[in-house]
Amino acid sequence: MAALPSYSPECDERTDAQRELIEAVRQADGVIFASPGYHGGVSGLVKNAIDLLEDLRGDERVYIDGRAVGCIVTAAGWQGCNTTLAAMRAIVHALRGWPTPLGVTLNTAGTKLFGAEGECTNDAVEQSLRLLADQVLDFAQHRRLAKEV
């Protein structure tokens, strides 16, 4: 996401990376939004990527309509985790998505949750992340099956 130029609504030109992100979301039945919490809000880089979804406004499935969206937040404290999760869920609703019942907040204050290779070192965190992924997949599968009927 750091390679994405700043979103500009008046500019119709998109980089390859921007087009790839937009197309991936367009084809997805579910997505996961993850962000660090900075001062109670979503990071600028994540918000910039989300802003690109404005390009889906003219699609048959507008924005992220009908898609399950898992939300993951990391922050150095529970207040930052929870306010950022609330902000992220509000963004998902504004884009017509369906936040999963579980939103995962990872308080990184004084706790190491992942190893040097990116592996989760905390069983409770791993269980929560798996449950969130299962909820996204289950919703996407149920939605797809309902459309086939």
C-alpha angles and dihedrals in degrees: 000000000000088000092060114103117232113285113252116184093203093056116082095184116100132191121235089257092052092048091048092052093047092047093047091054091043090057096040125102090196137013139191122224114200127178142160112244112244114185091334096312145087116278118262093242093054092044090050090055091047090049088060088067086078083086087072093061093102096045124110085245098047115217105323096332113165095006126124112236122198114204123209124180132183122193140151094254141017095258092058090045095052099042091048092048090052090050092048092050089050089053091050091051091048088054091050094249129139113240111214116249089248119061113184120224119188115198105205096181105128093338130106108211101169134043130231091272093050095259118145111249097186118077095205092051092048091050091050093049091049091049091050091050090048090052092052092048095044093050092047091050094048091048092050092048091048091054091052093057 
